[in-house]
Amino acid sequence: MKQIARGYTSHGKEPRILADIAEFVQNLARSLFDPYRPELYYMRGPGPKWHAKHDGGSAAYHPVPVLVRVRAKR
């Protein structure tokens, strides 16, 4: 009795190729439209809130009043 082997030689590769193509398209779309932008999260250094908490006020800064020429009518 001869057994017929049902090998999916020609049909077995098609679903895998389609799956590979679908995976490629998904990865491409995901990388093109990636919402993560690392430059938005890049920290450039301590801000004014940190300095206000840790510096306790700078002693080197002395505000000088602005001198303005005033003309008085006589």
mmJSON file of the N, C-alpha and C atoms, coordinates in Angstrom:
{"data_MODEL":{"atom_site":{
"group_PDB":["ATOM","ATOM","ATOM","ATOM","ATOM","ATOM","ATOM","ATOM","ATOM","ATOM","ATOM","ATOM","ATOM","ATOM","ATOM","ATOM","ATOM","ATOM","ATOM","ATOM","ATOM","ATOM","ATOM","ATOM","ATOM","ATOM","ATOM","ATOM","ATOM","ATOM","ATOM","ATOM","ATOM","ATOM","ATOM","ATOM","ATOM","ATOM","ATOM","ATOM","ATOM","ATOM","ATOM","ATOM","ATOM","ATOM","ATOM","ATOM","ATOM","ATOM","ATOM","ATOM","ATOM","ATOM","ATOM","ATOM","ATOM","ATOM","ATOM","ATOM","ATOM","ATOM","ATOM","ATOM","ATOM","ATOM","ATOM","ATOM","ATOM","ATOM","ATOM","ATOM","ATOM","ATOM","ATOM","ATOM","ATOM","ATOM","ATOM","ATOM","ATOM","ATOM","ATOM","ATOM","ATOM","ATOM","ATOM","ATOM","ATOM","ATOM","ATOM","ATOM","ATOM","ATOM","ATOM","ATOM","ATOM","ATOM","ATOM","ATOM","ATOM","ATOM","ATOM","ATOM","ATOM","ATOM","ATOM","ATOM","ATOM","ATOM","ATOM","ATOM","ATOM","ATOM","ATOM","ATOM","ATOM","ATOM","ATOM","ATOM","ATOM","ATOM","ATOM","ATOM","ATOM","ATOM","ATOM","ATOM","ATOM","ATOM","ATOM","ATOM","ATOM","ATOM","ATOM","ATOM","ATOM","ATOM","ATOM","ATOM","ATOM","ATOM","ATOM","ATOM","ATOM","ATOM","ATOM","ATOM","ATOM","ATOM","ATOM","ATOM","ATOM","ATOM","ATOM","ATOM","ATOM","ATOM","ATOM","ATOM","ATOM","ATOM","ATOM","ATOM","ATOM","ATOM","ATOM","ATOM","ATOM","ATOM","ATOM","ATOM","ATOM","ATOM","ATOM","ATOM","ATOM","ATOM","ATOM","ATOM","ATOM","ATOM","ATOM","ATOM","ATOM","ATOM","ATOM","ATOM","ATOM","ATOM","ATOM","ATOM","ATOM","ATOM","ATOM","ATOM","ATOM","ATOM","ATOM","ATOM","ATOM","ATOM","ATOM","ATOM","ATOM","ATOM","ATOM","ATOM","ATOM","ATOM","ATOM","ATOM","ATOM","ATOM","ATOM","ATOM","ATOM","ATOM","ATOM","ATOM","ATOM","ATOM"],
"id":[1,2,3,4,5,6,7,8,9,10,11,12,13,14,15,16,17,18,19,20,21,22,23,24,25,26,27,28,29,30,31,32,33,34,35,36,37,38,39,40,41,42,43,44,45,46,47,48,49,50,51,52,53,54,55,56,57,58,59,60,61,62,63,64,65,66,67,68,69,70,71,72,73,74,75,76,77,78,79,80,81,82,83,84,85,86,87,88,89,90,91,92,93,94,95,96,97,98,99,100,101,102,103,104,105,106,107,108,109,110,111,112,113,114,115,116,117,118,119,120,121,122,123,124,125,126,127,128,129,130,131,132,133,134,135,136,137,138,139,140,141,142,143,144,145,146,147,148,149,150,151,152,153,154,155,156,157,158,159,160,161,162,163,164,165,166,167,168,169,170,171,172,173,174,175,176,177,178,179,180,181,182,183,184,185,186,187,188,189,190,191,192,193,194,195,196,197,198,199,200,201,202,203,204,205,206,207,208,209,210,211,212,213,214,215,216,217,218,219,220,221,222],
"type_symbol":["N","C","C","N","C","C","N","C","C","N","C","C","N","C","C","N","C","C","N","C","C","N","C","C","N","C","C","N","C","C","N","C","C","N","C","C","N","C","C","N","C","C","N","C","C","N","C","C","N","C","C","N","C","C","N","C","C","N","C","C","N","C","C","N","C","C","N","C","C","N","C","C","N","C","C","N","C","C","N","C","C","N","C","C","N","C","C","N","C","C","N","C","C","N","C","C","N","C","C","N","C","C","N","C","C","N","C","C","N","C","C","N","C","C","N","C","C","N","C","C","N","C","C","N","C","C","N","C","C","N","C","C","N","C","C","N","C","C","N","C","C","N","C","C","N","C","C","N","C","C","N","C","C","N","C","C","N","C","C","N","C","C","N","C","C","N","C","C","N","C","C","N","C","C","N","C","C","N","C","C","N","C","C","N","C","C","N","C","C","N","C","C","N","C","C","N","C","C","N","C","C","N","C","C","N","C","C","N","C","C","N","C","C","N","C","C","N","C","C","N","C","C"],
"label_atom_id":["N","CA","C","N","CA","C","N","CA","C","N","CA","C","N","CA","C","N","CA","C","N","CA","C","N","CA","C","N","CA","C","N","CA","C","N","CA","C","N","CA","C","N","CA","C","N","CA","C","N","CA","C","N","CA","C","N","CA","C","N","CA","C","N","CA","C","N","CA","C","N","CA","C","N","CA","C","N","CA","C","N","CA","C","N","CA","C","N","CA","C","N","CA","C","N","CA","C","N","CA","C","N","CA","C","N","CA","C","N","CA","C","N","CA","C","N","CA","C","N","CA","C","N","CA","C","N","CA","C","N","CA","C","N","CA","C","N","CA","C","N","CA","C","N","CA","C","N","CA","C","N","CA","C","N","CA","C","N","CA","C","N","CA","C","N","CA","C","N","CA","C","N","CA","C","N","CA","C","N","CA","C","N","CA","C","N","CA","C","N","CA","C","N","CA","C","N","CA","C","N","CA","C","N","CA","C","N","CA","C","N","CA","C","N","CA","C","N","CA","C","N","CA","C","N","CA","C","N","CA","C","N","CA","C","N","CA","C","N","CA","C","N","CA","C","N","CA","C","N","CA","C","N","CA","C","N","CA","C"],
"label_alt_id":[null,null,null,null,null,null,null,null,null,null,null,null,null,null,null,null,null,null,null,null,null,null,null,null,null,null,null,null,null,null,null,null,null,null,null,null,null,null,null,null,null,null,null,null,null,null,null,null,null,null,null,null,null,null,null,null,null,null,null,null,null,null,null,null,null,null,null,null,null,null,null,null,null,null,null,null,null,null,null,null,null,null,null,null,null,null,null,null,null,null,null,null,null,null,null,null,null,null,null,null,null,null,null,null,null,null,null,null,null,null,null,null,null,null,null,null,null,null,null,null,null,null,null,null,null,null,null,null,null,null,null,null,null,null,null,null,null,null,null,null,null,null,null,null,null,null,null,null,null,null,null,null,null,null,null,null,null,null,null,null,null,null,null,null,null,null,null,null,null,null,null,null,null,null,null,null,null,null,null,null,null,null,null,null,null,null,null,null,null,null,null,null,null,null,null,null,null,null,null,null,null,null,null,null,null,null,null,null,null,null,null,null,null,null,null,null,null,null,null,null,null,null],
"label_comp_id":["MET","MET","MET","LYS","LYS","LYS","GLN","GLN","GLN","ILE","ILE","ILE","ALA","ALA","ALA","ARG","ARG","ARG","GLY","GLY","GLY","TYR","TYR","TYR","THR","THR","THR","SER","SER","SER","HIS","HIS","HIS","GLY","GLY","GLY","LYS","LYS","LYS","GLU","GLU","GLU","PRO","PRO","PRO","ARG","ARG","ARG","ILE","ILE","ILE","LEU","LEU","LEU","ALA","ALA","ALA","ASP","ASP","ASP","ILE","ILE","ILE","ALA","ALA","ALA","GLU","GLU","GLU","PHE","PHE","PHE","VAL","VAL","VAL","GLN","GLN","GLN","ASN","ASN","ASN","LEU","LEU","LEU","ALA","ALA","ALA","ARG","ARG","ARG","SER","SER","SER","LEU","LEU","LEU","PHE","PHE","PHE","ASP","ASP","ASP","PRO","PRO","PRO","TYR","TYR","TYR","ARG","ARG","ARG","PRO","PRO","PRO","GLU","GLU","GLU","LEU","LEU","LEU","TYR","TYR","TYR","TYR","TYR","TYR","MET","MET","MET","ARG","ARG","ARG","GLY","GLY","GLY","PRO","PRO","PRO","GLY","GLY","GLY","PRO","PRO","PRO","LYS","LYS","LYS","TRP","TRP","TRP","HIS","HIS","HIS","ALA","ALA","ALA","LYS","LYS","LYS","HIS","HIS","HIS","ASP","ASP","ASP","GLY","GLY","GLY","GLY","GLY","GLY","SER","SER","SER","ALA","ALA","ALA","ALA","ALA","ALA","TYR","TYR","TYR","HIS","HIS","HIS","PRO","PRO","PRO","VAL","VAL","VAL","PRO","PRO","PRO","VAL","VAL","VAL","LEU","LEU","LEU","VAL","VAL","VAL","ARG","ARG","ARG","VAL","VAL","VAL","ARG","ARG","ARG","ALA","ALA","ALA","LYS","LYS","LYS","ARG","ARG","ARG"],
"label_asym_id":["A","A","A","A","A","A","A","A","A","A","A","A","A","A","A","A","A","A","A","A","A","A","A","A","A","A","A","A","A","A","A","A","A","A","A","A","A","A","A","A","A","A","A","A","A","A","A","A","A","A","A","A","A","A","A","A","A","A","A","A","A","A","A","A","A","A","A","A","A","A","A","A","A","A","A","A","A","A","A","A","A","A","A","A","A","A","A","A","A","A","A","A","A","A","A","A","A","A","A","A","A","A","A","A","A","A","A","A","A","A","A","A","A","A","A","A","A","A","A","A","A","A","A","A","A","A","A","A","A","A","A","A","A","A","A","A","A","A","A","A","A","A","A","A","A","A","A","A","A","A","A","A","A","A","A","A","A","A","A","A","A","A","A","A","A","A","A","A","A","A","A","A","A","A","A","A","A","A","A","A","A","A","A","A","A","A","A","A","A","A","A","A","A","A","A","A","A","A","A","A","A","A","A","A","A","A","A","A","A","A","A","A","A","A","A","A","A","A","A","A","A","A"],
"label_entity_id":["1","1","1","1","1","1","1","1","1","1","1","1","1","1","1","1","1","1","1","1","1","1","1","1","1","1","1","1","1","1","1","1","1","1","1","1","1","1","1","1","1","1","1","1","1","1","1","1","1","1","1","1","1","1","1","1","1","1","1","1","1","1","1","1","1","1","1","1","1","1","1","1","1","1","1","1","1","1","1","1","1","1","1","1","1","1","1","1","1","1","1","1","1","1","1","1","1","1","1","1","1","1","1","1","1","1","1","1","1","1","1","1","1","1","1","1","1","1","1","1","1","1","1","1","1","1","1","1","1","1","1","1","1","1","1","1","1","1","1","1","1","1","1","1","1","1","1","1","1","1","1","1","1","1","1","1","1","1","1","1","1","1","1","1","1","1","1","1","1","1","1","1","1","1","1","1","1","1","1","1","1","1","1","1","1","1","1","1","1","1","1","1","1","1","1","1","1","1","1","1","1","1","1","1","1","1","1","1","1","1","1","1","1","1","1","1","1","1","1","1","1","1"],
"label_seq_id":[1,1,1,2,2,2,3,3,3,4,4,4,5,5,5,6,6,6,7,7,7,8,8,8,9,9,9,10,10,10,11,11,11,12,12,12,13,13,13,14,14,14,15,15,15,16,16,16,17,17,17,18,18,18,19,19,19,20,20,20,21,21,21,22,22,22,23,23,23,24,24,24,25,25,25,26,26,26,27,27,27,28,28,28,29,29,29,30,30,30,31,31,31,32,32,32,33,33,33,34,34,34,35,35,35,36,36,36,37,37,37,38,38,38,39,39,39,40,40,40,41,41,41,42,42,42,43,43,43,44,44,44,45,45,45,46,46,46,47,47,47,48,48,48,49,49,49,50,50,50,51,51,51,52,52,52,53,53,53,54,54,54,55,55,55,56,56,56,57,57,57,58,58,58,59,59,59,60,60,60,61,61,61,62,62,62,63,63,63,64,64,64,65,65,65,66,66,66,67,67,67,68,68,68,69,69,69,70,70,70,71,71,71,72,72,72,73,73,73,74,74,74],
"pdbx_PDB_ins_code":[null,null,null,null,null,null,null,null,null,null,null,null,null,null,null,null,null,null,null,null,null,null,null,null,null,null,null,null,null,null,null,null,null,null,null,null,null,null,null,null,null,null,null,null,null,null,null,null,null,null,null,null,null,null,null,null,null,null,null,null,null,null,null,null,null,null,null,null,null,null,null,null,null,null,null,null,null,null,null,null,null,null,null,null,null,null,null,null,null,null,null,null,null,null,null,null,null,null,null,null,null,null,null,null,null,null,null,null,null,null,null,null,null,null,null,null,null,null,null,null,null,null,null,null,null,null,null,null,null,null,null,null,null,null,null,null,null,null,null,null,null,null,null,null,null,null,null,null,null,null,null,null,null,null,null,null,null,null,null,null,null,null,null,null,null,null,null,null,null,null,null,null,null,null,null,null,null,null,null,null,null,null,null,null,null,null,null,null,null,null,null,null,null,null,null,null,null,null,null,null,null,null,null,null,null,null,null,null,null,null,null,null,null,null,null,null,null,null,null,null,null,null],
"Cartn_x":[0.841,0.0,0.893,0.593,1.392,0.751,1.541,1.016,1.333,0.373,0.571,0.932,2.102,2.548,1.972,1.299,0.724,1.703,2.728,3.709,3.28,3.368,2.996,4.251,4.788,6.028,5.775,4.763,4.524,3.635,2.71,1.788,2.355,3.331,3.882,4.684,5.253,6.087,5.28,4.154,3.353,2.892,2.31,1.881,3.063,4.212,5.37,5.872,5.854,6.279,5.311,4.021,3.032,3.187,3.478,3.685,4.934,5.986,7.207,6.96,6.209,5.895,5.041,4.053,3.198,4.02,4.94,5.79,6.695,7.225,8.067,7.278,6.062,5.232,4.88,4.569,4.253,5.461,6.629,7.842,8.183,7.984,8.249,7.304,6.017,5.033,5.305,5.689,5.968,7.189,8.202,9.397,9.189,8.354,8.106,7.232,6.279,5.326,5.507,6.753,7.056,6.783,5.899,5.572,6.655,7.616,8.654,9.693,9.891,10.902,11.821,13.013,13.885,14.313,14.313,14.728,13.763,12.529,11.575,11.914,12.649,12.954,14.397,15.137,16.533,16.612,17.296,17.403,18.656,18.502,19.606,20.331,19.893,20.538,19.494,19.935,18.983,18.306,17.05,16.273,16.184,15.388,15.288,14.681,13.812,13.209,14.265,15.147,16.215,17.171,17.528,18.441,17.827,16.549,15.889,15.921,15.833,15.816,17.222,18.218,19.551,20.517,20.33,21.264,20.964,19.725,19.358,19.552,19.531,19.727,21.201,21.492,22.873,23.312,24.425,24.932,25.68,26.098,26.861,25.952,24.68,23.752,23.156,23.467,22.913,22.172,20.858,20.122,20.419,20.693,20.997,19.789,19.32,18.169,18.561,17.637,17.87,17.768,18.768,18.767,18.174,17.164,16.476,16.569,16.88,16.936,15.501,15.217,13.887,14.023,13.186,13.18,12.003,12.302,11.251,10.969,9.715,9.335,9.343,9.886,9.918,8.965],
"Cartn_y":[-1.164,0.0,1.237,2.079,3.274,4.435,5.079,6.232,7.502,8.36,9.65,10.649,11.163,12.146,13.496,14.056,15.379,16.449,16.589,17.621,18.934,19.946,21.268,21.945,21.346,21.895,23.226,23.268,24.532,25.457,24.894,25.72,26.07,25.321,25.552,26.829,27.26,28.454,29.732,29.662,30.863,31.541,30.81,31.497,32.123,31.464,32.018,33.286,33.284,34.466,35.618,35.306,36.35,36.881,35.979,36.413,37.281,36.913,37.722,39.104,39.15,40.433,41.289,40.664,41.401,41.925,41.106,41.535,42.695,42.62,43.703,45.004,44.918,46.121,46.703,45.848,46.331,47.013,46.394,46.994,48.312,48.369,49.599,50.715,50.394,51.397,51.839,50.901,51.227,52.144,51.901,52.738,54.099,54.172,55.451,56.372,55.802,56.593,56.381,56.285,56.063,57.347,57.307,58.534,58.952,58.084,58.418,59.332,60.501,61.445,61.757,61.172,61.327,62.762,63.626,65.006,65.737,65.238,65.862,65.561,64.48,64.048,64.343,65.022,65.32,66.425,66.142,67.125,67.964,69.251,70.148,70.643,70.268,70.709,71.131,71.429,71.822,73.145,73.205,74.397,75.352,76.385,77.396,76.86,75.874,75.31,74.575,73.859,73.152,74.151,75.208,76.211,76.932,77.213,77.885,77.013,75.718,74.807,74.589,74.466,74.08,75.243,76.331,77.448,78.306,78.467,79.306,80.784,81.132,82.537,82.807,83.514,83.814,85.106,85.061,86.237,87.163,86.669,87.475,88.41,88.197,89.003,90.084,91.331,92.467,93.332,93.383,94.209,95.69,96.371,97.8,98.545,99.56,100.301,101.052,101.107,101.777,103.279,103.994,105.451,106.037,106.875,107.471,108.984,109.645,111.105,111.637,112.475,113.065,114.567,115.101,116.542,117.156,118.116,118.809,120.141,120.433,121.713,122.78,123.957,125.056,126.116],
"Cartn_z":[0.0,0.0,0.0,-0.878,-1.056,-0.296,0.532,1.265,0.49,0.488,-0.155,0.94,0.821,1.809,1.43,2.359,2.106,2.589,1.874,2.219,1.595,2.362,1.868,1.319,0.303,-0.236,-0.925,-1.764,-2.456,-1.633,-0.868,-0.085,1.29,1.75,3.084,3.18,2.097,2.15,1.973,1.324,1.077,2.363,3.307,4.536,5.292,5.261,5.958,5.253,3.942,3.196,3.45,3.456,3.741,5.164,6.092,7.473,7.585,6.844,6.855,6.258,5.173,4.542,5.474,6.118,7.051,8.23,8.735,9.843,9.418,8.204,7.682,7.574,7.056,6.9,8.267,9.23,10.578,11.218,11.079,11.65,10.968,9.663,8.924,9.366,9.468,9.895,11.33,12.184,13.579,13.689,12.862,12.945,12.282,11.26,10.595,11.434,12.143,12.91,14.405,14.839,16.249,17.028,18.035,18.764,19.76,20.055,21.028,20.391,20.996,20.52,21.695,21.715,22.884,23.153,22.133,22.382,23.302,23.414,24.33,25.789,26.023,27.378,27.767,26.892,27.167,28.211,29.307,30.383,30.17,30.123,29.818,31.068,32.213,33.445,34.454,35.66,36.688,36.345,36.624,36.312,37.484,37.34,38.398,39.691,39.586,40.794,41.624,40.958,41.649,42.294,41.561,42.103,43.299,43.248,44.371,45.618,45.427,46.566,47.127,46.274,46.712,46.92,46.251,46.379,47.599,47.909,49.038,48.746,47.512,47.137,46.896,45.881,45.53,46.217,46.942,47.644,46.694,45.553,44.604,43.807,43.842,43.058,43.944,43.626,44.351,43.351,43.435,42.474,42.705,41.622,41.672,41.129,41.839,41.313,40.039,39.145,37.874,38.09,37.609,37.727,36.458,36.644,35.513,35.647,34.544,34.559,34.573,35.532,35.664,35.455,34.601,34.362,35.113,35.911,36.661,35.985,35.774,35.168,36.239,35.911,36.879,36.513],
"occupancy":[1.0,1.0,1.0,1.0,1.0,1.0,1.0,1.0,1.0,1.0,1.0,1.0,1.0,1.0,1.0,1.0,1.0,1.0,1.0,1.0,1.0,1.0,1.0,1.0,1.0,1.0,1.0,1.0,1.0,1.0,1.0,1.0,1.0,1.0,1.0,1.0,1.0,1.0,1.0,1.0,1.0,1.0,1.0,1.0,1.0,1.0,1.0,1.0,1.0,1.0,1.0,1.0,1.0,1.0,1.0,1.0,1.0,1.0,1.0,1.0,1.0,1.0,1.0,1.0,1.0,1.0,1.0,1.0,1.0,1.0,1.0,1.0,1.0,1.0,1.0,1.0,1.0,1.0,1.0,1.0,1.0,1.0,1.0,1.0,1.0,1.0,1.0,1.0,1.0,1.0,1.0,1.0,1.0,1.0,1.0,1.0,1.0,1.0,1.0,1.0,1.0,1.0,1.0,1.0,1.0,1.0,1.0,1.0,1.0,1.0,1.0,1.0,1.0,1.0,1.0,1.0,1.0,1.0,1.0,1.0,1.0,1.0,1.0,1.0,1.0,1.0,1.0,1.0,1.0,1.0,1.0,1.0,1.0,1.0,1.0,1.0,1.0,1.0,1.0,1.0,1.0,1.0,1.0,1.0,1.0,1.0,1.0,1.0,1.0,1.0,1.0,1.0,1.0,1.0,1.0,1.0,1.0,1.0,1.0,1.0,1.0,1.0,1.0,1.0,1.0,1.0,1.0,1.0,1.0,1.0,1.0,1.0,1.0,1.0,1.0,1.0,1.0,1.0,1.0,1.0,1.0,1.0,1.0,1.0,1.0,1.0,1.0,1.0,1.0,1.0,1.0,1.0,1.0,1.0,1.0,1.0,1.0,1.0,1.0,1.0,1.0,1.0,1.0,1.0,1.0,1.0,1.0,1.0,1.0,1.0,1.0,1.0,1.0,1.0,1.0,1.0,1.0,1.0,1.0,1.0,1.0,1.0],
"B_iso_or_equiv":[0.0,0.0,0.0,0.0,0.0,0.0,0.0,0.0,0.0,0.0,0.0,0.0,0.0,0.0,0.0,0.0,0.0,0.0,0.0,0.0,0.0,0.0,0.0,0.0,0.0,0.0,0.0,0.0,0.0,0.0,0.0,0.0,0.0,0.0,0.0,0.0,0.0,0.0,0.0,0.0,0.0,0.0,0.0,0.0,0.0,0.0,0.0,0.0,0.0,0.0,0.0,0.0,0.0,0.0,0.0,0.0,0.0,0.0,0.0,0.0,0.0,0.0,0.0,0.0,0.0,0.0,0.0,0.0,0.0,0.0,0.0,0.0,0.0,0.0,0.0,0.0,0.0,0.0,0.0,0.0,0.0,0.0,0.0,0.0,0.0,0.0,0.0,0.0,0.0,0.0,0.0,0.0,0.0,0.0,0.0,0.0,0.0,0.0,0.0,0.0,0.0,0.0,0.0,0.0,0.0,0.0,0.0,0.0,0.0,0.0,0.0,0.0,0.0,0.0,0.0,0.0,0.0,0.0,0.0,0.0,0.0,0.0,0.0,0.0,0.0,0.0,0.0,0.0,0.0,0.0,0.0,0.0,0.0,0.0,0.0,0.0,0.0,0.0,0.0,0.0,0.0,0.0,0.0,0.0,0.0,0.0,0.0,0.0,0.0,0.0,0.0,0.0,0.0,0.0,0.0,0.0,0.0,0.0,0.0,0.0,0.0,0.0,0.0,0.0,0.0,0.0,0.0,0.0,0.0,0.0,0.0,0.0,0.0,0.0,0.0,0.0,0.0,0.0,0.0,0.0,0.0,0.0,0.0,0.0,0.0,0.0,0.0,0.0,0.0,0.0,0.0,0.0,0.0,0.0,0.0,0.0,0.0,0.0,0.0,0.0,0.0,0.0,0.0,0.0,0.0,0.0,0.0,0.0,0.0,0.0,0.0,0.0,0.0,0.0,0.0,0.0,0.0,0.0,0.0,0.0,0.0,0.0],
"pdbx_formal_charge":[null,null,null,null,null,null,null,null,null,null,null,null,null,null,null,null,null,null,null,null,null,null,null,null,null,null,null,null,null,null,null,null,null,null,null,null,null,null,null,null,null,null,null,null,null,null,null,null,null,null,null,null,null,null,null,null,null,null,null,null,null,null,null,null,null,null,null,null,null,null,null,null,null,null,null,null,null,null,null,null,null,null,null,null,null,null,null,null,null,null,null,null,null,null,null,null,null,null,null,null,null,null,null,null,null,null,null,null,null,null,null,null,null,null,null,null,null,null,null,null,null,null,null,null,null,null,null,null,null,null,null,null,null,null,null,null,null,null,null,null,null,null,null,null,null,null,null,null,null,null,null,null,null,null,null,null,null,null,null,null,null,null,null,null,null,null,null,null,null,null,null,null,null,null,null,null,null,null,null,null,null,null,null,null,null,null,null,null,null,null,null,null,null,null,null,null,null,null,null,null,null,null,null,null,null,null,null,null,null,null,null,null,null,null,null,null,null,null,null,null,null,null],
"auth_seq_id":[1,1,1,2,2,2,3,3,3,4,4,4,5,5,5,6,6,6,7,7,7,8,8,8,9,9,9,10,10,10,11,11,11,12,12,12,13,13,13,14,14,14,15,15,15,16,16,16,17,17,17,18,18,18,19,19,19,20,20,20,21,21,21,22,22,22,23,23,23,24,24,24,25,25,25,26,26,26,27,27,27,28,28,28,29,29,29,30,30,30,31,31,31,32,32,32,33,33,33,34,34,34,35,35,35,36,36,36,37,37,37,38,38,38,39,39,39,40,40,40,41,41,41,42,42,42,43,43,43,44,44,44,45,45,45,46,46,46,47,47,47,48,48,48,49,49,49,50,50,50,51,51,51,52,52,52,53,53,53,54,54,54,55,55,55,56,56,56,57,57,57,58,58,58,59,59,59,60,60,60,61,61,61,62,62,62,63,63,63,64,64,64,65,65,65,66,66,66,67,67,67,68,68,68,69,69,69,70,70,70,71,71,71,72,72,72,73,73,73,74,74,74],
"auth_comp_id":["MET","MET","MET","LYS","LYS","LYS","GLN","GLN","GLN","ILE","ILE","ILE","ALA","ALA","ALA","ARG","ARG","ARG","GLY","GLY","GLY","TYR","TYR","TYR","THR","THR","THR","SER","SER","SER","HIS","HIS","HIS","GLY","GLY","GLY","LYS","LYS","LYS","GLU","GLU","GLU","PRO","PRO","PRO","ARG","ARG","ARG","ILE","ILE","ILE","LEU","LEU","LEU","ALA","ALA","ALA","ASP","ASP","ASP","ILE","ILE","ILE","ALA","ALA","ALA","GLU","GLU","GLU","PHE","PHE","PHE","VAL","VAL","VAL","GLN","GLN","GLN","ASN","ASN","ASN","LEU","LEU","LEU","ALA","ALA","ALA","ARG","ARG","ARG","SER","SER","SER","LEU","LEU","LEU","PHE","PHE","PHE","ASP","ASP","ASP","PRO","PRO","PRO","TYR","TYR","TYR","ARG","ARG","ARG","PRO","PRO","PRO","GLU","GLU","GLU","LEU","LEU","LEU","TYR","TYR","TYR","TYR","TYR","TYR","MET","MET","MET","ARG","ARG","ARG","GLY","GLY","GLY","PRO","PRO","PRO","GLY","GLY","GLY","PRO","PRO","PRO","LYS","LYS","LYS","TRP","TRP","TRP","HIS","HIS","HIS","ALA","ALA","ALA","LYS","LYS","LYS","HIS","HIS","HIS","ASP","ASP","ASP","GLY","GLY","GLY","GLY","GLY","GLY","SER","SER","SER","ALA","ALA","ALA","ALA","ALA","ALA","TYR","TYR","TYR","HIS","HIS","HIS","PRO","PRO","PRO","VAL","VAL","VAL","PRO","PRO","PRO","VAL","VAL","VAL","LEU","LEU","LEU","VAL","VAL","VAL","ARG","ARG","ARG","VAL","VAL","VAL","ARG","ARG","ARG","ALA","ALA","ALA","LYS","LYS","LYS","ARG","ARG","ARG"],
"auth_asym_id":["A","A","A","A","A","A","A","A","A","A","A","A","A","A","A","A","A","A","A","A","A","A","A","A","A","A","A","A","A","A","A","A","A","A","A","A","A","A","A","A","A","A","A","A","A","A","A","A","A","A","A","A","A","A","A","A","A","A","A","A","A","A","A","A","A","A","A","A","A","A","A","A","A","A","A","A","A","A","A","A","A","A","A","A","A","A","A","A","A","A","A","A","A","A","A","A","A","A","A","A","A","A","A","A","A","A","A","A","A","A","A","A","A","A","A","A","A","A","A","A","A","A","A","A","A","A","A","A","A","A","A","A","A","A","A","A","A","A","A","A","A","A","A","A","A","A","A","A","A","A","A","A","A","A","A","A","A","A","A","A","A","A","A","A","A","A","A","A","A","A","A","A","A","A","A","A","A","A","A","A","A","A","A","A","A","A","A","A","A","A","A","A","A","A","A","A","A","A","A","A","A","A","A","A","A","A","A","A","A","A","A","A","A","A","A","A","A","A","A","A","A","A"],
"auth_atom_id":["N","CA","C","N","CA","C","N","CA","C","N","CA","C","N","CA","C","N","CA","C","N","CA","C","N","CA","C","N","CA","C","N","CA","C","N","CA","C","N","CA","C","N","CA","C","N","CA","C","N","CA","C","N","CA","C","N","CA","C","N","CA","C","N","CA","C","N","CA","C","N","CA","C","N","CA","C","N","CA","C","N","CA","C","N","CA","C","N","CA","C","N","CA","C","N","CA","C","N","CA","C","N","CA","C","N","CA","C","N","CA","C","N","CA","C","N","CA","C","N","CA","C","N","CA","C","N","CA","C","N","CA","C","N","CA","C","N","CA","C","N","CA","C","N","CA","C","N","CA","C","N","CA","C","N","CA","C","N","CA","C","N","CA","C","N","CA","C","N","CA","C","N","CA","C","N","CA","C","N","CA","C","N","CA","C","N","CA","C","N","CA","C","N","CA","C","N","CA","C","N","CA","C","N","CA","C","N","CA","C","N","CA","C","N","CA","C","N","CA","C","N","CA","C","N","CA","C","N","CA","C","N","CA","C","N","CA","C","N","CA","C","N","CA","C","N","CA","C","N","CA","C","N","CA","C","N","CA","C"],
"pdbx_PDB_model_num":[1,1,1,1,1,1,1,1,1,1,1,1,1,1,1,1,1,1,1,1,1,1,1,1,1,1,1,1,1,1,1,1,1,1,1,1,1,1,1,1,1,1,1,1,1,1,1,1,1,1,1,1,1,1,1,1,1,1,1,1,1,1,1,1,1,1,1,1,1,1,1,1,1,1,1,1,1,1,1,1,1,1,1,1,1,1,1,1,1,1,1,1,1,1,1,1,1,1,1,1,1,1,1,1,1,1,1,1,1,1,1,1,1,1,1,1,1,1,1,1,1,1,1,1,1,1,1,1,1,1,1,1,1,1,1,1,1,1,1,1,1,1,1,1,1,1,1,1,1,1,1,1,1,1,1,1,1,1,1,1,1,1,1,1,1,1,1,1,1,1,1,1,1,1,1,1,1,1,1,1,1,1,1,1,1,1,1,1,1,1,1,1,1,1,1,1,1,1,1,1,1,1,1,1,1,1,1,1,1,1,1,1,1,1,1,1,1,1,1,1,1,1]
}}}
